[in-house]
Amino acid sequence: MQYLLVDTHQRLLGTLNSEKALSVGDTFQNHDAQSYTVVGLNWFKQRSHSQSLTVIPVNPNLKPALSER
């Protein structure tokens, strides 16, 4: 599935092709090795095969919070 990637201000960041269906909370890397977490799903009513993901960048080098260990 091809996704449009947008930030929380609805600015286009690019596209992502993924064999896996993504949902809120999923983390992925784009082709430039940048990591993002999905915070929103946006379906287009006009095109049933198109979906945009609202994403925020994440730093994969950060340690998880104590509650996540």
For each residue, the residues with C-beta under 8 A, 3 or more apart:
1: 17 18 19 21 49 51
2: 15 16 17 49 50
3: 15 16 17 18 22 51 52 53
4: 12 14 15 50 51 52 53
5: 12 13 14 15 16 30 36 52 53 55
6: 10 11 12 13 42 52 53 54 55
7: 10 11 13 54 55 56
8: 39 54 56
9:
10: 6 7 54
11: 6 7
12: 4 5 6
13: 5 6 7 55
14: 4 5 30
15: 2 3 4 5
16: 2 3 5 28 30 53
17: 1 2 3
18: 1 3 21 22 28
19: 1
20:
21: 1 18
22: 3 18 26 28 38 41 53
23: 26 38 41
24: 38 39 40 41
25: 37 38
26: 22 23 37 38
27: 35 36 37 38 58 60
28: 16 18 22 35 36 38
29: 33 34 35 36
30: 5 14 16 33 34 36
31:
32:
33: 29 30
34: 29 30 57
35: 27 28 29 57 58 59 60
36: 5 27 28 29 30 55 56 57 58
37: 25 26 27 55 56 58
38: 22 23 24 25 26 27 28 41 53 54 55
39: 8 24 54 55 56
40: 24 53 54
41: 22 23 24 38 51 52 53 54
42: 6 51 52 53 54
43: 50 51
44: 47 50 51 52
45:
46:
47: 44 50
48:
49: 1 2
50: 2 4 43 44 47
51: 1 3 4 41 42 43 44
52: 3 4 5 6 41 42 44
53: 3 4 5 6 16 22 38 40 41 42
54: 6 7 8 10 38 39 40 41 42
55: 5 6 7 13 36 37 38 39
56: 7 8 36 37 39
57: 34 35 36
58: 27 35 36 37 62
59: 35 62
60: 27 35
61:
62: 58 59
63:
64: 68 69
65: 68 69
66: 69
67:
68: 64 65
69: 64 65 66
